[in-house]
Amino acid sequence: MEGALRVRDLRASRGPAWLAGGWHIFRGAPTAWIGLSAGWMAITLGLLFLPLVGAVVANLLQPVFFASFAHAAAKQRSGGRVDMGDLFAGFKRPLRPLVNLGAILLLAELAIFLLMSLLGLPGVGKGEGEALTITEYVAALQGKEWILLVGLALTAIVKGALWFAPALLAFHTLSTAHAVRWSVYAALSNVGAMLAYGVALTVAFAAAVLPWGLGLLVALPVMVASTYSGYADVFEDAGTATG
């Protein structure tokens, strides 16, 4: 269905509803969603262990996998059956815009890390010798905890601003730049909902790690599915748009 993109301005209470939407999607096919999430994590961790380029490739592919999750959720909503092949649905789209989005996210993360280094984060400044033990690092960090908070805040802002972009690229014929602009606009228009969603997601993950981390088997699939429920709630037209 062709149509222009439109962004809905939602109440803050809709944020936690996106997480509830992710739970509803997960509950419809729990085994499949656990498999998709486990496959995503296995591939990502495997890439991270590769020397030199592994970490870069892993970061570049994250939007591709989240586009795959969006496709799987939409497929399930339309009555289709989710399977492991859906993990690679994002690779069937024009790959470059999604990889470009991954590059933008990677560059933003590197810039944040550089800023934290310039602010004096222990362990990353010039002249650091041997790696610090956990005890030594905690001691060195005293009085500089605010640097971590700055880094976390900036990371949350970047992730939030680009949160809708993978689904936009999955369902619409957009350039990376257009998807980024639409995502930023949607995030700014729904700051309250985004903040409420972030709080709900943080609480859910905090609860998930308590029973020896077993709750992550549910929390991770619910999180990736909720990215689609949030996109579908904010963008009124889920058809293909040209940009």
Residue pairs with C-beta under 8 A, 6 or more apart in sequence:
1 237
1 238
1 239
1 240
2 239
2 240
2 241
2 242
3 237
3 239
3 241
4 237
4 241
5 168
5 172
5 182
5 235
5 237
5 241
6 235
6 236
6 237
7 182
7 185
7 186
7 189
7 190
7 234
7 235
7 236
8 190
8 233
8 234
8 235
8 236
9 189
9 190
10 190
10 193
10 233
10 234
11 192
11 193
12 192
12 193
12 195
12 196
13 193
13 196
14 190
14 193
14 196
14 233
15 190
15 192
15 193
15 194
15 195
15 196
15 197
15 198
15 199
15 200
16 196
16 197
16 199
16 200
17 229
17 233
18 193
18 197
18 226
18 229
18 230
18 233
19 197
19 200
19 201
19 204
19 222
19 223
19 226
19 229
20 229
21 225
21 226
21 228
21 229
21 230
21 232
21 233
22 221
22 222
22 223
22 224
22 225
22 226
22 227
22 228
22 229
23 222
23 225
23 226
24 229
25 33
25 73
25 76
25 77
25 222
25 225
25 226
25 228
25 229
26 33
26 218
26 221
26 222
26 225
28 76
29 76
29 81
29 82
30 218
30 221
32 72
32 81
32 82
32 83
32 84
32 86
33 72
33 82
33 221
33 224
33 225
34 217
34 218
34 221
35 84
36 68
36 69
36 72
36 82
36 84
36 86
36 87
36 221
36 224
37 220
37 221
37 224
39 84
39 87
40 65
40 69
40 87
40 224
41 220
43 61
43 65
44 58
44 61
44 62
44 65
47 54
47 55
47 57
47 58
47 61
48 54
48 55
48 58
50 57
56 106
59 102
59 105
59 106
59 109
60 99
60 102
60 103
60 106
61 99
61 102
62 102
62 105
63 90
63 98
63 99
63 101
63 102
63 105
63 165
63 166
63 169
64 90
64 91
64 95
64 98
64 99
64 102
64 166
65 87
65 90
66 90
66 166
66 167
66 224
66 227
67 89
67 90
67 93
67 98
67 166
67 167
67 169
67 170
68 86
68 87
68 88
68 89
68 90
68 91
68 170
69 224
69 225
69 227
69 228
70 166
70 167
70 170
70 171
70 227
70 228
70 231
71 86
71 89
71 90
71 170
72 82
72 86
72 87
72 89
73 225
73 228
73 229
74 171
74 228
74 232
74 238
75 81
75 82
75 86
76 82
89 170
90 98
90 166
90 170
93 169
93 170
96 176
97 169
97 174
97 175
97 176
97 179
98 166
98 169
98 176
100 176
101 162
101 165
101 166
101 169
101 176
101 179
101 180
104 162
104 176
104 180
105 158
105 159
105 162
108 158
109 155
109 158
112 151
112 154
112 155
112 158
113 124
113 151
115 150
115 151
115 154
116 124
116 147
116 148
116 150
116 151
117 124
117 125
119 144
119 147
119 150
120 144
120 147
121 144
121 147
121 148
121 151
122 128
122 132
122 137
122 140
122 141
122 144
123 131
123 132
123 137
123 140
132 140
141 148
156 198
160 187
160 194
160 198
161 183
161 184
161 187
162 180
162 183
162 184
163 183
163 187
163 194
163 227
163 230
164 182
164 183
164 186
164 187
164 230
164 231
164 234
164 235
165 176
165 179
165 180
165 182
165 183
166 227
167 227
167 228
167 231
168 174
168 179
168 182
168 183
168 231
168 235
169 176
169 179
171 238
171 239
171 240
172 179
172 239
172 240
172 241
172 242
172 243
173 240
173 241
173 242
173 243
174 182
174 241
174 242
174 243
175 243
178 243
179 243
186 234
186 235
187 194
189 234
190 234
193 234
197 226
197 230
201 223
201 226
204 219
204 222
204 223
205 216
205 219
205 223
207 215
207 219
208 214
208 215
208 216
208 218
208 219
209 215
209 216
232 238
